[in-house]
Amino acid sequence: MRCIAETAPAAAIGPVPQARPAATLRGFRPSDVPFVATIVAEALRERYDPGLYGSLSEEWPDGFLVAADARDVPVGFLLGVNQVPGEARVLMFAVDRDRRTEGIGAWLMDAFVERSRRRGFRRLTLEVRVSNATAIRFYTRYRFSVVDLLRGYYSDGEDGYQMARPL
Ligand SMILES: CC(C)(COP(=O)(O)OP(=O)(O)OC[C@H]1O[C@@H](n2cnc3c(N)ncnc32)[C@H](O)[C@@H]1OP(=O)(O)O)[C@@H](O)C(=O)NCCC(=O)NCCS
């Protein structure tokens, strides 16, 4: 499942609309891995094999969205996968600590919802730490609701909630 070949750079989705944060939304590139891994380590308190990002992006490249700053450095990302027919799952979602509450998270989620709809998915799912009140509030505003309690789901033993919403 490791990413061996460099994939072609994904095209930028377009210029930033006026109401959007100072960033560009584009697809994932293998050169993003160190930046994405740094955001993950700080924001999600999990560490993954660096090869995981490339391999997960291969099946559904459009499901991996990156928000990049003016120097094209990733400042946030949403990695979505399609493991269950008709469903997209938000596997990882985080914004750099210094760039939160600027609207980058909402921008990523809006684009992901739109892409999932276009792909014909009927439902979105995700998992979140039970202690992560900020993310739970964010998801609730995006019409996700808790559908299951996942005991000891995280590597440090914390419970998770599975949340879902229809599309
Ligand atoms: C959850 C997360 C991705 C949101 O990203 P973000 O870029 O800060 O979110 P936005 O700026 O788009 O905020 C969207 C809305 O949530 C609100 N919000 C975001 N963070 C908030 C906070 N800490 N406190 C209060 N409200 C907050 C914003 O005010 C905004 O509301 P508005 O639309 O009325 O203005 C970000 O907090 C994060 O990376 N957290 C750590 C990683 C994480 O928990 N990921 C989810 C794991 S499942």
The ligand as an ORCA input file, in Angstrom:
! r2SCAN-3c Opt
* xyz 0 1
  C     -11.735     20.992     13.535
  C     -10.829     21.898     12.697
  C     -10.341     21.140     11.478
  C     -11.658     23.126     12.242
  O     -10.837     23.889     11.357
  P     -10.888     25.480     11.341
  O     -10.152     25.909     10.127
  O     -10.427     26.025     12.631
  O     -12.438     25.724     11.205
  P     -13.128     27.028     10.622
  O     -12.253     28.221     10.829
  O     -13.558     26.746      9.238
  O     -14.375     27.142     11.563
  C     -15.656     26.780     11.156
  C     -16.608     27.240     12.226
  O     -16.277     26.624     13.469
  C     -15.991     27.630     14.438
  N     -14.826     27.209     15.214
  C     -13.715     26.623     14.750
  N     -12.864     26.387     15.758
  C     -13.458     26.883     16.873
  C     -13.088     26.972     18.227
  N     -11.887     26.529     18.675
  N     -13.956     27.518     19.093
  C     -15.132     27.994     18.669
  N     -15.554     27.937     17.403
  C     -14.726     27.404     16.514
  C     -15.629     28.855     13.662
  O     -15.925     30.033     14.407
  C     -16.506     28.737     12.445
  O     -17.776     29.216     12.721
  P     -18.447     30.271     11.720
  O     -18.658     29.505     10.439
  O     -19.711     30.653     12.397
  O     -17.472     31.375     11.599
  C      -9.641     22.437     13.534
  O     -10.122     22.942     14.748
  C      -8.567     21.395     13.806
  O      -7.669     21.169     13.005
  N      -8.633     20.775     14.999
  C      -7.627     19.801     15.385
  C      -7.736     18.542     14.580
  C      -9.079     17.904     14.748
  O      -9.659     17.905     15.824
  N      -9.586     17.337     13.646
  C     -10.808     16.595     13.651
  C     -10.498     15.236     14.148
  S     -11.808     14.121     13.815
*
